[in-house]
Amino acid sequence: MSQMYFNPKDISHQIIYLLNNHPHPHHIRDKASRYLYMNLAMRKLLNIPTGFPIEGKRLSEIKPDISEFFEGLHQQEERVIQKETSVSLLITAHFGKENRLQPYIFDIYPFFNETGQILGTMTEARQCQFFSALDYIQGKSPKTLTTSLPNTILTQREFQIIFYAYHALSSKEVGEYLNLSHRTVENKLQCIYEKMGGHHQKGFRKYIQDSGLNHFIPQHLLASSIQRID
């Protein structure tokens, strides 16, 4: 194994204690993006078996199937080290044992020793939650997105129409996204209203909110990406 910038055993026991019991995924990496520590939550997020050795290894040695995509994370770590400042990234990737495409926020911080020397980076990941201005003024809490379809009589195509219609797109705009005529969209919306037990848009919106479908996003609209959050 190549020489490390510092010994992972030198990490404060207090930090290790806090991160071991933290519900959010965390890891600590050296200046060359080699792992020094990873808590159980991060192992679950990256689908790395408990007990699999990670110390002194880069992601390409642990998970070569995803290492190329996460190269963007390494580039941001270099920036954090050079400028001694933190950065937040919105990363949409296949996470967990289910390998499900979902968005997470990765907060990357410089990691210092007791004398103030920067030794690497510490990263915390948390599931991304979405919050509209309307949700805020109505006193609602941020929610995570879901791509799972509930067990209802609605079809997958109808759920796609619901997504766009709920977010106030016109029938013409919905049709452009789904390659349908605006009349077809309008007819399908009427069928959706009837299935929901109503015949107008107000009842439609209430049904969507009451059933939690306002946090549903069609799977095909998600794409793997790394975006810096300003």
ZAROZA-706598 format. One record per residue (C-alpha): x, y, z; residue in one letter; residue number from 1. Coordinates in nm, 4 decimals. Layout:
residues N
<east:X; north:Y; up:Z; rest:A; nr:NUM> .
...
//
This chain:
residues 230
<east:0.0000; north:0.0000; up:0.0000; rest:M; nr:1> .
<east:0.1347; north:0.3461; up:-0.0852; rest:S; nr:2> .
<east:0.2251; north:0.5822; up:0.1996; rest:Q; nr:3> .
<east:-0.0682; north:0.7724; up:0.3452; rest:M; nr:4> .
<east:-0.0731; north:1.1385; up:0.4387; rest:Y; nr:5> .
<east:-0.1616; north:1.0510; up:0.7946; rest:F; nr:6> .
<east:-0.2494; north:0.7494; up:1.0006; rest:N; nr:7> .
<east:-0.6253; north:0.6875; up:1.0224; rest:P; nr:8> .
<east:-0.5696; north:0.5759; up:1.3822; rest:K; nr:9> .
<east:-0.4833; north:0.9379; up:1.4610; rest:D; nr:10> .
<east:-0.8424; north:1.0466; up:1.3945; rest:I; nr:11> .
<east:-0.9995; north:1.1626; up:1.7185; rest:S; nr:12> .
<east:-1.1882; north:0.8920; up:1.9055; rest:H; nr:13> .
<east:-1.4590; north:1.1514; up:1.9692; rest:Q; nr:14> .
<east:-1.5081; north:1.2057; up:1.5949; rest:I; nr:15> .
<east:-1.5180; north:0.8319; up:1.5311; rest:I; nr:16> .
<east:-1.7696; north:0.7847; up:1.8126; rest:Y; nr:17> .
<east:-1.9977; north:1.0584; up:1.6778; rest:L; nr:18> .
<east:-1.9810; north:0.9363; up:1.3171; rest:L; nr:19> .
<east:-2.0220; north:0.5692; up:1.4028; rest:N; nr:20> .
<east:-2.3589; north:0.6487; up:1.5567; rest:N; nr:21> .
<east:-2.4643; north:0.9152; up:1.3087; rest:H; nr:22> .
<east:-2.7651; north:0.8319; up:1.0863; rest:P; nr:23> .
<east:-2.6207; north:1.0228; up:0.7896; rest:H; nr:24> .
<east:-2.3495; north:0.8670; up:0.5718; rest:P; nr:25> .
<east:-1.9974; north:1.0009; up:0.6446; rest:H; nr:26> .
<east:-1.6485; north:0.9312; up:0.5231; rest:H; nr:27> .
<east:-1.3014; north:1.0811; up:0.5743; rest:I; nr:28> .
<east:-1.0457; north:1.0750; up:0.2927; rest:R; nr:29> .
<east:-0.6856; north:1.1936; up:0.2664; rest:D; nr:30> .
<east:-0.5484; north:1.4465; up:0.0158; rest:K; nr:31> .
<east:-0.5310; north:1.1791; up:-0.2530; rest:A; nr:32> .
<east:-0.8966; north:1.0773; up:-0.1950; rest:S; nr:33> .
<east:-0.7982; north:0.7529; up:-0.0223; rest:R; nr:34> .
<east:-1.0399; north:0.6332; up:0.2433; rest:Y; nr:35> .
<east:-0.9391; north:0.6665; up:0.6066; rest:L; nr:36> .
<east:-1.2798; north:0.6109; up:0.7630; rest:Y; nr:37> .
<east:-1.6343; north:0.5270; up:0.6543; rest:M; nr:38> .
<east:-1.9352; north:0.4827; up:0.8826; rest:N; nr:39> .
<east:-2.1998; north:0.2142; up:0.8430; rest:L; nr:40> .
<east:-2.4490; north:0.4540; up:0.6855; rest:A; nr:41> .
<east:-2.2013; north:0.5425; up:0.4067; rest:M; nr:42> .
<east:-2.1251; north:0.1741; up:0.3485; rest:R; nr:43> .
<east:-2.4972; north:0.1148; up:0.3004; rest:K; nr:44> .
<east:-2.5294; north:0.4129; up:0.0664; rest:L; nr:45> .
<east:-2.2412; north:0.2931; up:-0.1526; rest:L; nr:46> .
<east:-2.3372; north:-0.0738; up:-0.1035; rest:N; nr:47> .
<east:-2.0023; north:-0.1732; up:0.0449; rest:I; nr:48> .
<east:-2.0229; north:-0.4839; up:0.2700; rest:P; nr:49> .
<east:-1.9568; north:-0.4397; up:0.6407; rest:T; nr:50> .
<east:-1.6027; north:-0.5490; up:0.7166; rest:G; nr:51> .
<east:-1.4742; north:-0.4932; up:0.3628; rest:F; nr:52> .
<east:-1.1364; north:-0.3143; up:0.4070; rest:P; nr:53> .
<east:-1.1388; north:0.0454; up:0.2807; rest:I; nr:54> .
<east:-0.8444; north:0.2109; up:0.4585; rest:E; nr:55> .
<east:-0.5855; north:0.3473; up:0.2152; rest:G; nr:56> .
<east:-0.7955; north:0.2591; up:-0.0891; rest:K; nr:57> .
<east:-0.9492; north:0.4800; up:-0.3549; rest:R; nr:58> .
<east:-1.3042; north:0.4267; up:-0.4728; rest:L; nr:59> .
<east:-1.1714; north:0.2729; up:-0.7961; rest:S; nr:60> .
<east:-1.0210; north:-0.0093; up:-0.5876; rest:E; nr:61> .
<east:-1.3414; north:-0.0647; up:-0.3900; rest:I; nr:62> .
<east:-1.6209; north:0.0027; up:-0.6412; rest:K; nr:63> .
<east:-1.4674; north:0.0213; up:-0.9905; rest:P; nr:64> .
<east:-1.8164; north:0.0172; up:-1.1472; rest:D; nr:65> .
<east:-1.9002; north:0.3635; up:-1.0101; rest:I; nr:66> .
<east:-1.5567; north:0.5203; up:-0.9633; rest:S; nr:67> .
<east:-1.5522; north:0.6981; up:-1.3006; rest:E; nr:68> .
<east:-1.8795; north:0.8756; up:-1.2264; rest:F; nr:69> .
<east:-1.7572; north:0.9868; up:-0.8825; rest:F; nr:70> .
<east:-1.4394; north:1.1360; up:-1.0264; rest:E; nr:71> .
<east:-1.6253; north:1.4665; up:-1.0033; rest:G; nr:72> .
<east:-1.6314; north:1.4222; up:-0.6262; rest:L; nr:73> .
<east:-1.2517; north:1.3917; up:-0.6216; rest:H; nr:74> .
<east:-1.2164; north:1.7148; up:-0.8218; rest:Q; nr:75> .
<east:-1.4306; north:1.9001; up:-0.5708; rest:Q; nr:76> .
<east:-1.2273; north:1.7579; up:-0.2813; rest:E; nr:77> .
<east:-0.9138; north:1.9044; up:-0.4378; rest:E; nr:78> .
<east:-1.0838; north:2.2434; up:-0.4472; rest:R; nr:79> .
<east:-1.1870; north:2.2138; up:-0.0816; rest:V; nr:80> .
<east:-0.8271; north:2.1332; up:0.0178; rest:I; nr:81> .
<east:-0.6715; north:2.4106; up:-0.1916; rest:Q; nr:82> .
<east:-0.9108; north:2.6831; up:-0.0749; rest:K; nr:83> .
<east:-0.9756; north:2.5398; up:0.2727; rest:E; nr:84> .
<east:-1.3481; north:2.5921; up:0.2257; rest:T; nr:85> .
<east:-1.6531; north:2.3673; up:0.2166; rest:S; nr:86> .
<east:-1.8650; north:2.2761; up:-0.0855; rest:V; nr:87> .
<east:-2.2056; north:2.1136; up:-0.1338; rest:S; nr:88> .
<east:-2.2922; north:1.8882; up:-0.4267; rest:L; nr:89> .
<east:-2.6238; north:1.7529; up:-0.5501; rest:L; nr:90> .
<east:-2.5405; north:1.4008; up:-0.6664; rest:I; nr:91> .
<east:-2.7994; north:1.1906; up:-0.8454; rest:T; nr:92> .
<east:-2.6722; north:0.8339; up:-0.8749; rest:A; nr:93> .
<east:-2.7597; north:0.4707; up:-0.8136; rest:H; nr:94> .
<east:-2.7354; north:0.4289; up:-0.4377; rest:F; nr:95> .
<east:-2.7975; north:0.1545; up:-0.1851; rest:G; nr:96> .
<east:-2.8485; north:-0.2186; up:-0.2077; rest:K; nr:97> .
<east:-3.1457; north:-0.1580; up:-0.4377; rest:E; nr:98> .
<east:-2.9181; north:0.0368; up:-0.6775; rest:N; nr:99> .
<east:-3.1959; north:0.2945; up:-0.7089; rest:R; nr:100> .
<east:-3.1377; north:0.6242; up:-0.8875; rest:L; nr:101> .
<east:-3.1970; north:0.9024; up:-0.6337; rest:Q; nr:102> .
<east:-3.0606; north:1.2467; up:-0.5378; rest:P; nr:103> .
<east:-2.8349; north:1.3061; up:-0.2366; rest:Y; nr:104> .
<east:-2.6604; north:1.6180; up:-0.1095; rest:I; nr:105> .
<east:-2.2895; north:1.5682; up:-0.0319; rest:F; nr:106> .
<east:-2.1364; north:1.8310; up:0.1978; rest:D; nr:107> .
<east:-1.7549; north:1.8252; up:0.1797; rest:I; nr:108> .
<east:-1.5466; north:1.9931; up:0.4502; rest:Y; nr:109> .
<east:-1.1714; north:2.0350; up:0.5003; rest:P; nr:110> .
<east:-1.0388; north:1.7980; up:0.7674; rest:F; nr:111> .
<east:-0.7736; north:1.9408; up:1.0020; rest:F; nr:112> .
<east:-0.5516; north:1.7957; up:1.2724; rest:N; nr:113> .
<east:-0.5200; north:1.9461; up:1.6210; rest:E; nr:114> .
<east:-0.2524; north:2.1937; up:1.5047; rest:T; nr:115> .
<east:-0.4678; north:2.3288; up:1.2194; rest:G; nr:116> .
<east:-0.2916; north:2.1421; up:0.9373; rest:Q; nr:117> .
<east:-0.5299; north:2.0267; up:0.6658; rest:I; nr:118> .
<east:-0.5066; north:1.6504; up:0.6225; rest:L; nr:119> .
<east:-0.7890; north:1.5721; up:0.3806; rest:G; nr:120> .
<east:-1.1677; north:1.5997; up:0.3655; rest:T; nr:121> .
<east:-1.4698; north:1.4841; up:0.5608; rest:M; nr:122> .
<east:-1.7962; north:1.4301; up:0.3731; rest:T; nr:123> .
<east:-2.1541; north:1.4002; up:0.4942; rest:E; nr:124> .
<east:-2.4330; north:1.2771; up:0.2644; rest:A; nr:125> .
<east:-2.8041; north:1.3316; up:0.3197; rest:R; nr:126> .
<east:-3.1049; north:1.2462; up:0.1137; rest:Q; nr:127> .
<east:-3.2175; north:1.5480; up:-0.0852; rest:C; nr:128> .
<east:-3.5454; north:1.7033; up:0.0230; rest:Q; nr:129> .
<east:-3.7551; north:1.9372; up:-0.1894; rest:F; nr:130> .
<east:-3.9399; north:2.2417; up:-0.0718; rest:F; nr:131> .
<east:-4.1457; north:2.4818; up:-0.2831; rest:S; nr:132> .
<east:-4.2285; north:2.8412; up:-0.1912; rest:A; nr:133> .
<east:-4.5952; north:2.7378; up:-0.1679; rest:L; nr:134> .
<east:-4.5069; north:2.4557; up:0.0731; rest:D; nr:135> .
<east:-4.3233; north:2.7091; up:0.2859; rest:Y; nr:136> .
<east:-4.6066; north:2.9608; up:0.3186; rest:I; nr:137> .
<east:-4.8474; north:2.6748; up:0.3903; rest:Q; nr:138> .
<east:-4.6272; north:2.5569; up:0.6781; rest:G; nr:139> .
<east:-4.5380; north:2.2230; up:0.5196; rest:K; nr:140> .
<east:-4.2106; north:2.0365; up:0.5673; rest:S; nr:141> .
<east:-3.9581; north:1.9459; up:0.2959; rest:P; nr:142> .
<east:-4.0029; north:1.5963; up:0.1524; rest:K; nr:143> .
<east:-3.7902; north:1.3474; up:-0.0365; rest:T; nr:144> .
<east:-3.8845; north:1.2523; up:-0.3895; rest:L; nr:145> .
<east:-4.0209; north:0.9088; up:-0.4667; rest:T; nr:146> .
<east:-4.0182; north:0.7172; up:-0.7942; rest:T; nr:147> .
<east:-4.2273; north:0.4329; up:-0.6549; rest:S; nr:148> .
<east:-4.5761; north:0.4101; up:-0.7988; rest:L; nr:149> .
<east:-4.8534; north:0.3452; up:-0.5478; rest:P; nr:150> .
<east:-5.0817; north:0.0495; up:-0.6031; rest:N; nr:151> .
<east:-5.3755; north:0.2226; up:-0.7708; rest:T; nr:152> .
<east:-5.5956; north:0.1882; up:-1.0796; rest:I; nr:153> .
<east:-5.3949; north:0.4626; up:-1.2512; rest:L; nr:154> .
<east:-5.1585; north:0.3648; up:-1.5322; rest:T; nr:155> .
<east:-4.7920; north:0.4610; up:-1.5645; rest:Q; nr:156> .
<east:-4.8782; north:0.7013; up:-1.8487; rest:R; nr:157> .
<east:-5.1441; north:0.8619; up:-1.6321; rest:E; nr:158> .
<east:-4.8893; north:0.9116; up:-1.3551; rest:F; nr:159> .
<east:-4.6617; north:1.0875; up:-1.6037; rest:Q; nr:160> .
<east:-4.9465; north:1.3208; up:-1.6995; rest:I; nr:161> .
<east:-5.0277; north:1.3764; up:-1.3318; rest:I; nr:162> .
<east:-4.6691; north:1.4848; up:-1.2642; rest:F; nr:163> .
<east:-4.6692; north:1.7547; up:-1.5312; rest:Y; nr:164> .
<east:-5.0286; north:1.8653; up:-1.4739; rest:A; nr:165> .
<east:-4.9795; north:1.9015; up:-1.1000; rest:Y; nr:166> .
<east:-4.6839; north:2.1319; up:-1.1628; rest:H; nr:167> .
<east:-4.9114; north:2.3645; up:-1.3616; rest:A; nr:168> .
<east:-4.8044; north:2.2807; up:-1.7168; rest:L; nr:169> .
<east:-5.0707; north:2.3356; up:-1.9796; rest:S; nr:170> .
<east:-5.2144; north:2.0467; up:-2.1805; rest:S; nr:171> .
<east:-5.0092; north:2.1649; up:-2.4771; rest:K; nr:172> .
<east:-4.6873; north:2.1667; up:-2.2724; rest:E; nr:173> .
<east:-4.7636; north:1.8226; up:-2.1258; rest:V; nr:174> .
<east:-4.8258; north:1.6931; up:-2.4775; rest:G; nr:175> .
<east:-4.4885; north:1.8271; up:-2.5939; rest:E; nr:176> .
<east:-4.3083; north:1.6393; up:-2.3158; rest:Y; nr:177> .
<east:-4.4979; north:1.3146; up:-2.3777; rest:L; nr:178> .
<east:-4.5337; north:1.3414; up:-2.7549; rest:N; nr:179> .
<east:-4.9138; north:1.3600; up:-2.7343; rest:L; nr:180> .
<east:-5.1665; north:1.6041; up:-2.8777; rest:S; nr:181> .
<east:-5.3114; north:1.8541; up:-2.6314; rest:H; nr:182> .
<east:-5.6587; north:1.7063; up:-2.6913; rest:R; nr:183> .
<east:-5.5321; north:1.3598; up:-2.5990; rest:T; nr:184> .
<east:-5.3853; north:1.5040; up:-2.2798; rest:V; nr:185> .
<east:-5.7137; north:1.6778; up:-2.1960; rest:E; nr:186> .
<east:-5.9103; north:1.3568; up:-2.2522; rest:N; nr:187> .
<east:-5.6704; north:1.1605; up:-2.0339; rest:K; nr:188> .
<east:-5.6947; north:1.4251; up:-1.7622; rest:L; nr:189> .
<east:-6.0718; north:1.3897; up:-1.7602; rest:Q; nr:190> .
<east:-6.0334; north:1.0129; up:-1.7163; rest:C; nr:191> .
<east:-5.7869; north:1.0748; up:-1.4335; rest:I; nr:192> .
<east:-6.0271; north:1.3159; up:-1.2607; rest:Y; nr:193> .
<east:-6.3040; north:1.0559; up:-1.2780; rest:E; nr:194> .
<east:-6.0797; north:0.7793; up:-1.1413; rest:K; nr:195> .
<east:-5.9931; north:1.0095; up:-0.8517; rest:M; nr:196> .
<east:-6.3583; north:1.0693; up:-0.7800; rest:G; nr:197> .
<east:-6.3761; north:1.4258; up:-0.9075; rest:G; nr:198> .
<east:-6.4366; north:1.6201; up:-1.2235; rest:H; nr:199> .
<east:-6.2257; north:1.9344; up:-1.1856; rest:H; nr:200> .
<east:-5.8707; north:2.0534; up:-1.1239; rest:Q; nr:201> .
<east:-5.9261; north:2.1628; up:-0.7616; rest:K; nr:202> .
<east:-6.0320; north:1.8117; up:-0.6604; rest:G; nr:203> .
<east:-5.7412; north:1.6736; up:-0.8611; rest:F; nr:204> .
<east:-5.4841; north:1.8815; up:-0.6697; rest:R; nr:205> .
<east:-5.6352; north:1.7896; up:-0.3332; rest:K; nr:206> .
<east:-5.6246; north:1.4191; up:-0.4218; rest:Y; nr:207> .
<east:-5.2588; north:1.4475; up:-0.5274; rest:I; nr:208> .
<east:-5.1609; north:1.6222; up:-0.2041; rest:Q; nr:209> .
<east:-5.3635; north:1.3928; up:0.0226; rest:D; nr:210> .
<east:-5.2150; north:1.0822; up:-0.1402; rest:S; nr:211> .
<east:-4.8564; north:1.2122; up:-0.1328; rest:G; nr:212> .
<east:-4.8243; north:1.2035; up:-0.5100; rest:L; nr:213> .
<east:-4.7022; north:1.5640; up:-0.5069; rest:N; nr:214> .
<east:-4.3573; north:1.4172; up:-0.4253; rest:H; nr:215> .
<east:-4.3655; north:1.1586; up:-0.7043; rest:F; nr:216> .
<east:-4.1309; north:1.1965; up:-1.0022; rest:I; nr:217> .
<east:-4.1261; north:0.9592; up:-1.3010; rest:P; nr:218> .
<east:-3.8095; north:0.7492; up:-1.2988; rest:Q; nr:219> .
<east:-3.7184; north:0.8439; up:-1.6567; rest:H; nr:220> .
<east:-3.6835; north:1.2108; up:-1.5581; rest:L; nr:221> .
<east:-3.3952; north:1.1385; up:-1.3225; rest:L; nr:222> .
<east:-3.0442; north:1.1296; up:-1.4654; rest:A; nr:223> .
<east:-2.7064; north:1.0597; up:-1.3065; rest:S; nr:224> .
<east:-2.5281; north:1.3887; up:-1.2418; rest:S; nr:225> .
<east:-2.3062; north:1.5866; up:-1.0061; rest:I; nr:226> .
<east:-2.4022; north:1.9517; up:-0.9590; rest:Q; nr:227> .
<east:-2.2433; north:2.2062; up:-0.7324; rest:R; nr:228> .
<east:-2.4882; north:2.3896; up:-0.5063; rest:I; nr:229> .
<east:-2.4112; north:2.7615; up:-0.4744; rest:D; nr:230> .
//
